Amino acid sequence: MNLRFLNFYTITGALFFLYVLARAITVGVTYDEAWTLMDFVPISVEHILSCNPCDANNHILNTLLIKWLYLFTPDTLFWARVPNVLAFLLYIIVGHKIGKKYLPQPFGQLFFLLMLANPFLLDFFSLARGYGLSIGLMMASVLVLLQFRDSLSWKQGVAALGLASLAVLANFALLNFWFGAFFVLHFFALKEGFNKALTMKLLYGSLLMSLVLLAIMYEPVRKLLIQDGFYFGGKMGFYQETINTLTRYSLYDPDSATMSKWVSGILTSILAISVFLGLRGFSSFKAFAFSKATLISCLVGIPILSNIMQYVLLDTLYLIARTALFYFPLLVALLLFWMAETQKPIYTAINIGFGVLIAMAFTGNLLWVGGFKKTITWEFDAYNKEILTNLQMQAQAENETYTIGAVRLYIRGILYQIDDFPNLRYIPEQNVKDSVTTDYYIFYNKDLPRIGYFGRDKNILKYEMDTVMKFPGEGIYVFSNFKKKETN
């Protein structure tokens, strides 16, 4: 039996794919998934493309793929997640090719492991959202751009921009990456000097791709801008908002302000050292200008510059958390490609040491926080099905119909599946600030300030109630027998 395929890349990739596949089966529906499946997938293709109803939650390519899949498969949550699971397979294959062909070992292996070992990233490859889909397509574009650098084939150049365009349709935040891909495409065409035939073919191809993308994006973006639809973001600067929130969620702890600052600071310092050592290895400016490390640097730097310019000129917000997630594999590539540019053995040894330490930290974090129940973004939805199942069994045993109330975070997750529980009736308009009249009430006791939810306020203390179920690690509680406390 030929066992040559059993190498680091295939074994590691297979383990991560099985993990994501298992999560796609076991993780309960999340708020935004339920929103997509209830509000956007059922509408016509014309309305999906024109963003009617209008909301940034409609990730166009993802919605269209789910709608198409539902023509041939059961309209279940798992099948809605299949496009992102397949995007993860693409992500693994692309990472394998980049790591094995474009990086010396062990830098290629470190790149492959680091680009996978992020629990926040893995969340989205197992959900019916556009984020994983867009990142898989983006990394495919990176691979083809690296191939274009070597071949200077105009067809590969246009294909890379086409993949970047598809990534944008899966998540509009990837427009920042598209600008980087467009620049790289035309800058690296100058690698062997000005070639008029190549330049014109690239120009015509990229202009055609741009016009097609503009035609699809124009109407939804116009509506979203009018309705202030790009509301998810921050205003405190790129590093503070984008890098720090990305670090917090990658640690699977959004409240870890101090830890995230230390981690992002250490990683930024290691990146700076790697760039410094890598720059010393170039023999000429041309070798530097058209190097693989420079190509990756453009794909990171131009999206960052784009986001900053949009904030300054258009008063848009800095990307945060999941909208900034596409930066993660790009930053991993930036680190490893610069590490690989070192020439002196001592510098190489230093970079390998840094890389191994980072890989150990990433892997340890994943092993510590990973699991098959929840996502860190929609942690409050982790036990919805378990809660409803337990209440259904109790109501069925007593031949009763229970009414269920919950804080507003649960409305979509419950509505999506409440029909599966015939003895439960969901009453949406229940608020602890006013009154709770349902038999059971689901409460989340953490704060989500970016969406205006404050579960740690004191309103719940106005009531006497029994605790039926609790998941204190996630902040989820199920109460019954609500009654207001008597006041003197």
Buried (B, 14 or more C-beta within 10 A) or exposed (E): EEEEEEEBBEEBBEEBBEBBBEBBEEBBBBBBBBBBBEBBBEBEEEEBBBBBEBBBBBBBBBBBBBBEBBEEEEBEBBBBBBBBBBBBBBBBBBBBBBBBEBBEEBBBBBBBBBBBBBBBBBBBBBBBBBBBBBBBBBBBBBBBBBBBBEEBBBEBBBBBBBBBBBBBBBBBBBBBBBBBBBBBBBBBBBBEEEBEEBBEBBBEBBEEBBEEBEEBBEBBBEBBEEEEBBEBBBEEEBBBBBBBBBBBBBBBBBEBEEEBBEBBBBBBEBBEBBBEBBEEBBEEEEEBBBBBBBBBBBBBBBBBBBBBEBBEEEEBBBBBBBBBBBBBBBBBBBBBBBBBBBEEEEBBEBBBEBBEEBBEBBBEBBEEBBBEBBBBBBBBBBBBBBBBBBBBEBBBEEEEEBBBBBBBBBBBBBBBBBEEBEBBBBBEEBEBEEBBEBBBBBBBBBBBEBEEBEBEEEEBEBBEBEEBBBBEEBBBBBBBEBEEEEEE
